[in-house]
Amino acid sequence: MTQPTDLVVSAPAPVLIPVTSGGRWPVRRIYCVGRNYEEHAKEMGFTGREPPFFFMKPADAVLYVPEGSVGEMPYPPGTSNLHYEIELVAAIGTGGSNIKAADAMKHVWGYAVGLDMTRRDLQNEAKKQGRPWEIGKGFDASAPIGPIVPAAKAGNPSDATISLAVNGSVKQTSTTAKLIWNIAETIEHLSSYWRLEPGDLIFTGTPEGVGAVVKGDLMEGAVSGVGQLKVRMI
C-alpha cells in the first residue's frame, strides 16, 4: 500500500482478519458487551437483566489464529491473574445508527470465535477506584480471534453451543440462547450510542466459568457452526 507523502510518521498497517469464503476483513472498532450471560453476571457479583453496557478494545489488540492452528499469546505484563472469556463475535457489514432489533441481523455480515482476555486483578482494582477498564481489557493481543465465517454459513448463532477447555478440562460451556441481550438487542442498544460501520466487531459476552491461565496453558474454544480457536499462553 502506498502511503501519503505528507505523513510525519509511518501509518500503522491495517488490521485484517481472513474470511473463510476468501478475502480479508478490515477491523475498524472492537466493541465488547459486559456481563451478558446471567450465570456469568452472578459469578461476578451481579444478578438480573441489567441494561447492557459496553467497553472497547483497540483494533490492534487482535491476535489472529488460523482455523486448525494453535496461536501463541505472550503472557501480558503487570498481572498475576489473567482470565479467559470465550465469546461469539459478530462482524458488522452494514453500518447505521439507532438500528432497531427487528432490523439488526441485516447488519451482521458474519461471525467468529473470540477470546476476551482480561487482566482481572487490574480490572478489579480499576472498578474499586471508579477508573476506566482499558488497563484490564485493552492490552496487546487481548483479543485472540479465528477467521470470520459468513452469516449464511455460520449455523444458528442465536442458539449455538459455546465452550472453552483449558489443558483438556472443560471450564466454560453454555449456549448463545442464554445471552441476556441477544445479538439483535445488543446491536439496537450499541447503535443508539455509536454509529456502527462496516468492519466493526462485537464481542457478545461470555458464559460462566471464567478463570485464570498461566504460561504453558492451552485454551481450546469453540462455537458450534462457527469454528474453533486454540491459543497457548507463552
DOPA-53440 format. One record per residue (C-alpha): x, y, z; residue in one letter. Coordinates in Angstrom, 2 decimals. Example, Ala and Ser with C-alpha at 12.3 -4.5 7.8 and 13.67 -1.06 7.14 Angstrom:
12.30; -4.50; 7.80; a .
13.67; -1.06; 7.14; s .
END
This chain:
0.00; 0.00; 0.00; m .
1.37; 3.38; -0.99; t .
1.38; 5.82; 1.91; q .
0.62; 9.54; 1.56; p .
3.78; 11.59; 1.24; t .
2.83; 14.15; 3.89; d .
2.74; 11.80; 6.89; l .
5.13; 12.82; 9.67; v .
5.34; 9.19; 10.88; v .
4.51; 5.94; 9.10; s .
0.84; 4.97; 9.14; a .
0.07; 1.75; 11.04; p .
-0.72; -1.29; 8.98; a .
-4.44; -2.12; 8.78; p .
-5.68; -4.95; 10.99; v .
-7.02; -7.67; 8.69; l .
-8.71; -10.98; 9.56; i .
-9.08; -13.70; 6.91; p .
-12.60; -14.73; 5.92; v .
-13.41; -18.41; 5.37; t .
-15.02; -17.69; 2.00; s .
-11.96; -15.78; 0.77; g .
-10.66; -12.27; 1.26; g .
-9.88; -10.41; 4.45; r .
-11.89; -8.40; 6.97; w .
-10.64; -4.88; 7.86; p .
-11.13; -4.30; 11.58; v .
-12.46; -0.86; 12.47; r .
-13.54; -0.99; 16.12; r .
-13.94; -3.75; 18.70; i .
-16.95; -3.38; 20.99; y .
-17.45; -5.76; 23.92; c .
-20.63; -6.41; 25.92; v .
-20.14; -6.82; 29.66; g .
-21.85; -9.48; 31.80; r .
-24.22; -10.72; 29.09; n .
-24.88; -14.23; 30.44; y .
-26.87; -14.45; 33.69; e .
-24.66; -17.07; 35.36; e .
-21.51; -15.13; 34.50; h .
-23.10; -11.98; 35.91; a .
-23.77; -13.90; 39.13; k .
-20.20; -15.17; 39.40; e .
-19.04; -11.57; 39.04; m .
-21.35; -10.47; 41.85; g .
-24.35; -9.21; 39.87; f .
-27.82; -10.56; 39.14; t .
-30.72; -9.91; 36.80; g .
-31.19; -8.32; 33.40; r .
-29.37; -5.06; 33.89; e .
-29.18; -2.63; 30.97; p .
-26.34; -3.63; 28.63; p .
-23.05; -1.81; 28.93; f .
-20.03; -1.74; 26.66; f .
-16.29; -1.33; 26.65; f .
-13.81; -1.32; 23.77; m .
-10.53; -2.83; 22.73; k .
-8.22; -1.27; 20.14; p .
-8.26; -2.87; 16.71; a .
-4.62; -3.88; 17.05; d .
-5.44; -5.95; 20.15; a .
-6.42; -8.65; 17.64; v .
-4.36; -11.85; 17.70; l .
-5.47; -13.76; 14.62; y .
-5.31; -17.56; 14.81; v .
-5.99; -19.60; 11.65; p .
-8.53; -22.42; 11.98; e .
-6.73; -25.63; 12.95; g .
-3.63; -23.80; 14.19; s .
-2.51; -23.02; 17.72; v .
-1.90; -19.35; 18.31; g .
0.68; -18.14; 20.80; e .
-0.23; -15.35; 23.20; m .
2.52; -13.81; 25.32; p .
1.57; -13.57; 28.98; y .
0.98; -9.82; 29.41; p .
2.93; -7.65; 31.84; p .
1.55; -6.16; 35.03; g .
-0.79; -9.00; 36.01; t .
-0.77; -12.22; 38.01; s .
-4.43; -13.08; 37.29; n .
-5.05; -13.35; 33.55; l .
-8.54; -14.66; 32.73; h .
-10.04; -16.26; 29.62; y .
-13.53; -15.36; 28.38; e .
-14.80; -17.28; 25.33; i .
-17.20; -15.30; 23.12; e .
-19.20; -15.33; 19.92; l .
-18.11; -12.36; 17.81; v .
-20.49; -10.62; 15.38; a .
-18.96; -8.80; 12.40; a .
-20.86; -5.74; 11.17; i .
-21.11; -5.44; 7.40; g .
-23.65; -2.62; 7.08; t .
-23.44; 0.48; 9.24; g .
-26.10; 2.58; 10.89; g .
-27.32; 4.46; 13.95; s .
-30.39; 3.72; 16.07; n .
-30.84; 0.33; 14.43; i .
-34.00; -1.46; 15.59; k .
-33.66; -5.01; 16.86; a .
-36.11; -6.18; 14.19; a .
-33.69; -4.97; 11.51; d .
-30.40; -5.62; 13.28; a .
-29.48; -9.00; 11.85; m .
-29.42; -7.48; 8.36; k .
-26.35; -5.56; 9.51; h .
-24.38; -8.67; 10.53; v .
-22.02; -9.93; 7.83; w .
-20.60; -12.89; 9.71; g .
-19.31; -14.43; 12.92; y .
-16.10; -15.58; 14.58; a .
-14.89; -17.24; 17.76; v .
-13.04; -14.86; 20.05; g .
-11.40; -14.62; 23.45; l .
-11.77; -11.52; 25.62; d .
-8.57; -11.91; 27.63; m .
-8.68; -9.93; 30.85; t .
-6.11; -8.79; 33.40; r .
-8.65; -9.45; 36.14; r .
-6.59; -8.05; 39.01; d .
-6.09; -4.77; 37.19; l .
-9.74; -4.65; 36.12; q .
-10.92; -5.26; 39.68; n .
-8.67; -2.51; 41.02; e .
-9.99; -0.11; 38.36; a .
-13.56; -0.97; 39.40; k .
-12.79; -0.23; 43.05; k .
-11.36; 3.16; 42.16; q .
-14.04; 4.02; 39.61; g .
-11.49; 4.16; 36.81; r .
-11.73; 3.02; 33.17; p .
-11.14; -0.65; 32.37; w .
-8.68; -0.26; 29.48; e .
-5.70; -1.43; 31.52; i .
-7.54; -4.67; 32.26; g .
-9.17; -5.20; 28.86; k .
-7.41; -3.31; 26.06; g .
-3.83; -4.56; 26.19; f .
-1.73; -6.07; 23.38; d .
-3.04; -9.40; 21.98; a .
-6.06; -9.27; 24.32; s .
-8.46; -10.23; 21.51; a .
-7.49; -13.61; 20.03; p .
-9.86; -14.45; 17.19; i .
-10.37; -17.04; 14.48; g .
-11.41; -16.48; 10.86; p .
-14.72; -14.78; 10.11; i .
-17.47; -17.03; 8.78; v .
-20.19; -15.51; 6.53; p .
-23.56; -15.45; 8.30; a .
-25.14; -17.81; 5.77; a .
-22.54; -20.46; 6.65; k .
-22.47; -19.95; 10.44; a .
-25.20; -22.35; 11.52; g .
-27.60; -20.87; 14.08; n .
-25.65; -18.27; 16.06; p .
-28.76; -17.45; 18.12; s .
-28.67; -20.93; 19.67; d .
-25.12; -22.21; 19.32; a .
-23.13; -24.20; 21.84; t .
-20.21; -22.17; 23.18; i .
-17.40; -23.76; 25.19; s .
-13.82; -23.46; 26.34; l .
-11.38; -26.02; 27.71; a .
-8.01; -25.40; 29.37; v .
-5.47; -28.19; 29.02; n .
-8.31; -30.53; 28.01; g .
-10.52; -29.72; 31.01; s .
-13.83; -28.02; 30.14; v .
-14.18; -24.72; 32.00; k .
-16.99; -22.92; 30.15; q .
-20.00; -24.40; 28.38; t .
-23.33; -22.83; 27.51; s .
-25.44; -21.75; 24.57; t .
-25.84; -18.37; 22.94; t .
-29.60; -18.76; 23.54; a .
-28.75; -17.75; 27.13; k .
-27.45; -14.33; 26.17; l .
-29.25; -11.80; 28.40; i .
-29.30; -9.37; 25.47; w .
-29.33; -11.28; 22.20; n .
-27.34; -10.17; 19.17; i .
-30.16; -8.07; 17.69; a .
-30.93; -6.36; 21.01; e .
-27.23; -5.71; 21.58; t .
-26.93; -4.02; 18.18; i .
-30.01; -1.90; 18.93; e .
-28.52; -0.65; 22.20; h .
-24.99; -0.24; 20.86; l .
-26.07; 1.69; 17.77; s .
-28.00; 4.15; 19.91; s .
-24.68; 5.35; 21.38; y .
-22.23; 4.84; 18.49; w .
-22.75; 4.76; 14.76; r .
-21.79; 1.26; 13.66; l .
-19.72; 0.94; 10.50; e .
-18.53; -1.91; 8.27; p .
-15.52; -3.56; 9.87; g .
-16.78; -3.27; 13.45; d .
-16.60; -6.38; 15.64; l .
-18.89; -7.05; 18.62; i .
-17.75; -9.48; 21.31; f .
-21.16; -10.55; 22.60; t .
-20.30; -11.74; 26.12; g .
-19.01; -14.81; 27.93; t .
-20.79; -17.54; 29.91; p .
-19.93; -18.60; 33.44; e .
-16.73; -20.45; 34.32; g .
-14.12; -17.78; 33.67; v .
-10.78; -18.36; 35.34; g .
-7.06; -17.82; 35.22; a .
-4.41; -19.22; 32.89; v .
-0.64; -19.31; 33.22; v .
2.27; -19.75; 30.82; k .
2.07; -23.07; 29.02; g .
-1.72; -23.44; 29.28; d .
-3.63; -24.38; 26.12; l .
-7.07; -22.82; 25.65; m .
-9.44; -24.51; 23.18; e .
-12.63; -22.58; 22.48; g .
-15.49; -23.34; 20.11; a .
-18.84; -22.05; 18.91; v .
-20.91; -24.61; 17.02; s .
-21.34; -23.69; 13.38; g .
-18.66; -21.01; 13.58; v .
-15.41; -22.77; 14.40; g .
-12.70; -23.44; 16.94; q .
-9.99; -21.26; 18.45; l .
-6.82; -22.64; 20.05; k .
-4.39; -20.43; 21.91; v .
-1.40; -21.34; 24.06; r .
0.00; -18.98; 26.66; m .
3.74; -18.42; 26.30; i .
END
